[in-house]
Amino acid sequence: MTKPIRVMLVDDHTMVRRGLATILKVFDDLELAGEAENGEAAIQLCGEVLPDVVLMDMVMPVMDGATATRAICKKYPQVQVIALTSFKEGELIKNALKAGAIAYLLKDVTADDLVQAIRAAHAGRATLSPGAAQALVETANQP
């Protein structure tokens, strides 16, 4: 059997982390590597648990997701970061992708789509939720 994909959760809302952890437990090929409540804690924890994939909230206190993503991608280039947020503003999406996120998902994503995105990120493939793609198109079309 292949090793499970180790996933680290970063979100300032405990309930969101709990929900995501519950989803991960259902799938044999996924494993919860750790949880952090802000970007600063995420960078430190990343070095301790060495996850394969990080699910990163973008809007958090102490340090936002884009800043943490940039630091994690620089320090741990083998780690893939998926932005997982409730916000679909074009600027936020661009900042996350510029910072190194391989995927941008909205929190209304289904469990199956989330798991597919984690597997895709682990394989080095990008994923953009339809809402995020639409927001990018709208941002690009603004004068």
Secondary structure per residue as TSV (DSSP state, phi and psi in degrees):
chain	resnum	aa	ss	phi	psi
A	1	M	-	360.0	140.0
A	2	T	-	-76.0	155.9
A	3	K	-	-66.5	142.3
A	4	P	-	-67.6	154.9
A	5	I	E	-76.2	121.4
A	6	R	E	-85.7	120.0
A	7	V	E	-115.2	129.9
A	8	M	E	-106.1	136.1
A	9	L	E	-104.4	132.2
A	10	V	E	-129.5	110.6
A	11	D	-	-159.5	141.4
A	12	D	S	-79.5	-7.7
A	13	H	-	-101.9	115.8
A	14	T	H	-56.4	-40.9
A	15	M	H	-63.5	-36.8
A	16	V	H	-64.4	-45.5
A	17	R	H	-61.8	-41.9
A	18	R	H	-60.5	-45.4
A	19	G	H	-61.7	-44.0
A	20	L	H	-65.4	-41.2
A	21	A	H	-61.7	-38.8
A	22	T	H	-63.2	-41.5
A	23	I	H	-61.9	-45.8
A	24	L	H	-59.3	-38.5
A	25	K	H	-63.7	-23.4
A	26	V	H	-72.6	-25.4
A	27	F	-	-104.3	125.3
A	28	D	T	-64.1	-28.0
A	29	D	T	-90.3	7.1
A	30	L	E	-122.6	147.1
A	31	E	E	-141.6	136.2
A	32	L	E	-77.0	116.4
A	33	A	E	-88.7	-29.8
A	34	G	E	169.7	171.0
A	35	E	E	-135.3	142.1
A	36	A	E	-134.9	149.5
A	37	E	S	-99.4	-3.4
A	38	N	S	-159.6	171.0
A	39	G	H	-61.0	-38.7
A	40	E	H	-63.3	-46.5
A	41	A	H	-64.3	-34.2
A	42	A	H	-63.3	-43.4
A	43	I	H	-62.4	-44.0
A	44	Q	H	-65.4	-47.5
A	45	L	H	-64.1	-34.9
A	46	C	H	-57.1	-41.6
A	47	G	H	-67.8	-28.1
A	48	E	H	-82.6	-43.2
A	49	V	H	-100.5	-12.4
A	50	L	-	40.5	69.4
A	51	P	-	-73.9	165.0
A	52	D	S	-85.9	-39.3
A	53	V	E	-134.8	140.4
A	54	V	E	-116.5	127.6
A	55	L	E	-93.1	111.7
A	56	M	E	-114.4	119.5
A	57	D	-	-68.3	150.0
A	58	M	S	-96.3	-32.0
A	59	V	S	-111.6	104.9
A	60	M	-	-143.4	156.7
A	61	P	S	-72.6	172.1
A	62	V	S	69.5	-63.9
A	63	M	S	-148.2	128.3
A	64	D	-	-74.3	168.7
A	65	G	H	-65.6	-37.3
A	66	A	H	-65.8	-42.6
A	67	T	H	-63.2	-44.7
A	68	A	H	-65.9	-39.8
A	69	T	H	-60.4	-45.8
A	70	R	H	-58.0	-45.9
A	71	A	H	-66.1	-42.9
A	72	I	H	-66.5	-43.2
A	73	C	H	-64.7	-33.2
A	74	K	H	-74.4	-45.1
A	75	K	H	-79.6	-34.4
A	76	Y	-	-130.2	73.8
A	77	P	T	-61.5	-17.4
A	78	Q	T	-80.3	-12.8
A	79	V	-	-87.2	131.7
A	80	Q	E	-96.6	135.2
A	81	V	E	-111.5	130.3
A	82	I	E	-110.3	121.4
A	83	A	E	-75.6	127.4
A	84	L	E	-130.8	108.9
A	85	T	E	-148.2	166.8
A	86	S	S	-90.4	-8.0
A	87	F	-	-100.5	134.2
A	88	K	-	-122.8	36.4
A	89	E	-	-72.7	137.3
A	90	G	H	-52.6	-41.8
A	91	E	H	-64.1	-42.6
A	92	L	H	-61.5	-43.4
A	93	I	H	-63.3	-47.4
A	94	K	H	-60.7	-42.6
A	95	N	H	-62.3	-42.1
A	96	A	H	-63.6	-45.6
A	97	L	H	-69.1	-39.1
A	98	K	H	-63.2	-35.4
A	99	A	H	-70.8	-17.0
A	100	G	T	122.1	1.8
A	101	A	-	-64.4	136.0
A	102	I	S	-87.5	-15.9
A	103	A	E	-146.9	156.0
A	104	Y	E	-135.9	112.5
A	105	L	E	-120.9	148.9
A	106	L	E	-93.6	151.0
A	107	K	T	-66.0	-10.0
A	108	D	T	-84.5	8.8
A	109	V	-	-61.2	144.9
A	110	T	-	-74.9	158.2
A	111	A	H	-57.5	-43.1
A	112	D	H	-62.6	-43.9
A	113	D	H	-66.1	-36.7
A	114	L	H	-63.2	-47.0
A	115	V	H	-63.5	-41.0
A	116	Q	H	-61.4	-40.5
A	117	A	H	-66.3	-37.8
A	118	I	H	-64.2	-45.8
A	119	R	H	-64.2	-40.0
A	120	A	H	-64.9	-44.8
A	121	A	H	-61.2	-42.2
A	122	H	H	-61.4	-33.0
A	123	A	T	-86.7	0.8
A	124	G	T	86.5	16.2
A	125	R	-	-104.5	137.9
A	126	A	-	-82.0	152.1
A	127	T	E	-137.4	136.9
A	128	L	E	-129.5	124.6
A	129	S	-	-66.2	150.6
A	130	P	H	-53.6	-39.9
A	131	G	H	-63.7	-39.5
A	132	A	H	-69.7	-40.6
A	133	A	H	-61.2	-44.1
A	134	Q	H	-61.2	-43.0
A	135	A	H	-62.9	-39.0
A	136	L	H	-65.2	-42.3
A	137	V	H	-61.3	-45.1
A	138	E	H	-63.3	-40.1
A	139	T	H	-64.5	-41.6
A	140	A	H	-65.3	-29.9
A	141	N	T	-87.7	-2.9
A	142	Q	-	-77.0	140.9
A	143	P	-	-66.2	360.0
